[in-house]
Amino acid sequence: MVLCCLLVVPVFAAKDKKTRKEPLFGKAEASYQVTSDALKGATFYLVSGHGGPDPGCIGKYRGKELHEDEYAYDIVLRLGRELLKRGAKVHFIIQDAKDGIRNTAILKNSKRETCMGKAIPLGQIERLQQRCDAINKLYRKEKGSYKRAVFIHIDSRSKGKQTDVYFYHAPGSKYGERLASQLQKTFRAKYDRHQPNRGFRGTVSERNLYVLRNSTPYAVFLELGNIQNARDQQRLVIPDNRQALANWITEAIVKDYKKK
């Protein structure tokens, strides 16, 4: 059954560890506990790239196809779960009522994704505007000073080019740039710790992207790697790596929230 609306998840103090449930996480992962109030009062609009009739970029891995929309969606669910555990309110703009968080390497493609219950158009502009409309409608209804949109995508370049994570913000967006810079700083520290000889070259920059230009909240747009590159594919196909990406993004968001 396709969800026609998003369940409103209340905010709880860290001392209230009663188990909560989010059906979008799937049966195995639906339950979670609010273990912190680090993001109490914050609201997030999480958007995984493509979906529905558009799988996005496609890579090849051991004879199987890797579809961008499936991996972006899995990471968004994991990110949303971490934000909820820290007391935030989270809206999943793109939804699949069946997938849930998946702990497998190959994520099968489907066209079930909706924009909060509405069919996703095939046309690019219509598809992007639909997401912005959903975000902006929610934004207008909600109180609170810290409201952020996070767009998750996975790039596609030549197979030979390994790609670090890139962080984009709307032109002239002071707080979008601040969050993007905190994300970059956090990722660089993680790479220095876990892969000290590798280095990290992910950059922060302005981009005049449609969703950044037309969504009301301050926003960041993340490109998580090259889905066609064998090394970058390891960032995606290993479930623990997808969780690590979600954890690092969460850590950066918490640090940015403390600056508010």
C-alpha positions in Angstrom: 0.0 0.0 0.0 1.4 3.4 -1.0 1.6 5.9 1.9 -0.5 8.9 1.1 1.1 11.0 3.8 4.0 11.0 6.2 3.4 10.1 9.8 4.2 13.0 12.1 7.0 12.0 14.4 6.9 13.9 17.7 10.0 15.2 19.4 11.0 13.6 22.8 13.6 14.4 25.3 16.6 12.2 25.7 15.2 10.7 29.0 12.1 9.4 27.1 13.5 6.2 25.5 10.2 4.7 24.6 10.4 2.8 21.4 9.1 4.6 18.3 8.3 3.2 14.9 8.6 4.5 11.3 7.1 2.1 8.8 9.2 3.4 6.0 12.3 1.8 7.6 10.8 -1.7 7.0 9.8 -4.4 9.4 13.3 -5.2 10.6 14.4 -1.6 11.2 11.1 0.1 12.0 11.7 0.4 15.7 14.0 3.0 17.1 14.6 4.9 20.3 15.0 8.6 20.9 18.3 8.5 22.8 19.3 12.2 22.6 17.8 15.6 22.4 20.8 16.9 20.4 18.5 17.9 17.5 15.4 18.8 19.5 13.4 21.5 17.7 15.1 20.9 14.3 13.2 19.9 11.2 14.6 18.1 8.2 13.3 17.5 4.6 15.2 14.6 3.2 15.2 14.0 -0.5 16.8 11.0 -2.3 17.5 11.7 -6.0 15.4 10.4 -8.9 12.9 7.6 -8.2 9.7 6.3 -9.7 10.1 6.2 -13.5 13.7 7.6 -13.3 16.4 5.3 -11.8 19.1 8.0 -12.1 22.6 6.9 -12.9 23.4 3.2 -13.4 26.6 1.4 -12.6 27.7 -2.2 -13.3 28.9 -4.4 -10.4 29.7 -8.1 -10.7 27.2 -8.5 -13.5 24.5 -6.6 -11.7 23.1 -3.0 -12.1 23.4 -0.5 -9.4 20.7 2.1 -9.6 21.3 5.5 -8.1 17.8 6.1 -6.8 17.9 2.8 -4.7 21.2 3.6 -3.0 20.4 7.3 -2.4 17.1 6.2 -0.9 18.7 3.7 1.5 21.2 6.3 2.7 18.4 8.8 3.2 16.4 6.3 5.3 19.5 5.6 7.4 20.2 9.3 7.8 16.6 10.0 8.8 16.7 7.3 11.4 19.8 8.8 13.0 18.2 12.3 13.0 15.0 10.9 14.6 17.0 9.2 17.3 18.4 12.6 18.2 15.0 14.2 18.7 14.5 15.8 15.3 11.4 15.9 13.2 12.0 14.3 9.8 10.1 14.3 6.5 10.9 11.8 3.9 9.9 13.5 0.7 10.6 10.5 -1.5 9.0 7.3 -0.2 8.8 3.6 -1.0 6.4 1.7 1.2 8.1 -1.6 0.6 11.8 -1.2 0.5 12.8 -0.1 4.0 16.4 -0.1 5.1 18.2 -2.9 3.3 21.3 -4.7 4.4 22.3 -6.2 1.1 24.9 -5.3 -1.5 22.6 -5.3 -4.5 19.5 -3.2 -4.1 16.9 -4.3 -6.6 15.4 -1.5 -8.7 11.7 -0.7 -8.6 9.4 2.1 -9.8 7.3 2.2 -6.6 8.8 5.4 -5.2 6.4 8.3 -4.7 6.7 11.9 -3.7 4.8 11.6 -0.3 2.2 9.4 -1.9 2.0 11.2 -5.3 3.2 9.6 -8.5 6.6 10.9 -9.6 6.4 12.6 -13.1 8.8 11.4 -15.8 9.6 15.0 -16.9 12.6 16.4 -15.1 11.3 19.9 -14.4 7.9 18.5 -13.2 9.7 15.9 -11.0 11.9 18.5 -9.4 9.1 21.0 -8.9 7.0 18.4 -7.2 9.7 17.9 -4.6 10.1 21.6 -4.0 6.4 22.0 -3.7 6.2 19.2 -1.1 9.0 20.7 0.9 7.7 24.3 0.7 4.2 23.3 1.8 5.6 21.5 4.9 8.0 24.4 5.6 5.2 26.9 5.7 3.2 24.9 8.2 6.0 24.3 10.7 7.5 26.5 13.4 11.1 26.4 14.5 14.1 28.3 13.4 16.3 25.4 12.2 14.8 23.8 9.1 17.0 22.2 6.5 16.6 20.3 3.3 19.1 17.6 2.4 19.3 16.3 -1.2 21.3 13.0 -1.7 22.5 12.0 -5.1 25.2 9.7 -6.5 27.2 11.0 -9.5 28.1 9.2 -12.7 31.3 9.9 -14.4 33.9 7.9 -16.4 34.7 4.5 -14.8 38.3 5.5 -14.2 37.5 8.5 -12.1 37.1 8.0 -8.4 35.0 10.8 -6.8 35.0 12.2 -3.3 31.8 13.5 -1.7 30.9 17.0 -3.0 28.8 19.4 -1.1 26.7 22.1 -2.8 24.6 25.0 -1.6 22.4 27.6 -3.3 24.2 30.8 -4.5 24.3 33.3 -1.7 23.0 30.9 0.9 24.9 31.8 4.1 23.5 28.9 6.2 23.5 26.5 3.3 27.2 27.2 2.9 27.8 26.8 6.6 26.2 23.4 6.7 28.0 22.3 3.5 31.3 23.5 5.0 30.7 21.6 8.2 29.9 18.4 6.2 33.1 18.8 4.3 35.1 19.3 7.5 33.5 16.3 9.2 34.1 14.0 6.1 37.7 15.2 5.9 38.3 14.3 9.5 36.8 10.9 9.0 38.9 10.2 6.0 42.1 11.3 7.8 41.2 8.9 10.6 40.1 5.9 8.6 42.2 6.3 5.5 45.1 8.5 6.6 47.2 8.2 3.4 44.3 8.7 1.0 43.4 12.4 1.5 40.1 13.9 0.9 39.4 16.3 -2.0 35.6 16.8 -1.7 34.8 20.5 -2.2 32.1 23.0 -1.1 30.7 25.2 -3.9 27.7 27.1 -5.1 25.5 25.5 -7.7 22.5 26.9 -9.4 20.6 23.6 -9.2 16.8 23.7 -9.6 16.0 22.1 -6.2 18.4 24.5 -4.4 16.9 27.5 -6.2 13.3 26.6 -5.6 13.1 25.1 -2.2 12.5 27.5 0.7 14.5 26.0 3.6 18.3 26.4 3.6 19.6 23.3 1.8 22.6 21.2 0.9 23.0 18.9 -2.1 25.4 16.0 -1.7 27.0 13.9 -4.4 28.2 10.7 -2.7 30.5 9.3 -5.4 30.8 7.8 -8.8 28.4 4.9 -9.2 30.4 3.6 -12.2 33.8 3.5 -10.4 34.8 0.2 -8.8 36.4 1.9 -5.7 33.4 4.2 -5.2 31.0 1.3 -5.5 32.4 -0.1 -2.3 31.1 3.0 -0.6 27.6 2.0 -1.8 27.3 -1.8 -1.9 28.6 -2.4 1.7 25.7 -1.7 4.1 28.0 -0.6 6.9 29.5 2.0 4.5 26.1 3.3 3.7 25.4 3.6 7.4 28.8 5.3 8.0 27.8 7.9 5.4 24.5 8.5 7.3 26.4 8.7 10.6 28.9 11.2 9.3 26.2 13.4 7.8 24.3 13.3 11.1 27.4 14.3 13.1 28.0 17.3 10.8 24.4 18.3 11.1 24.5 18.1 14.9 27.6 20.4 14.9 25.9 22.9 12.6 22.7 22.9 14.7 24.7 23.8 17.8 25.8 27.0 15.9 22.3 28.2 15.5 
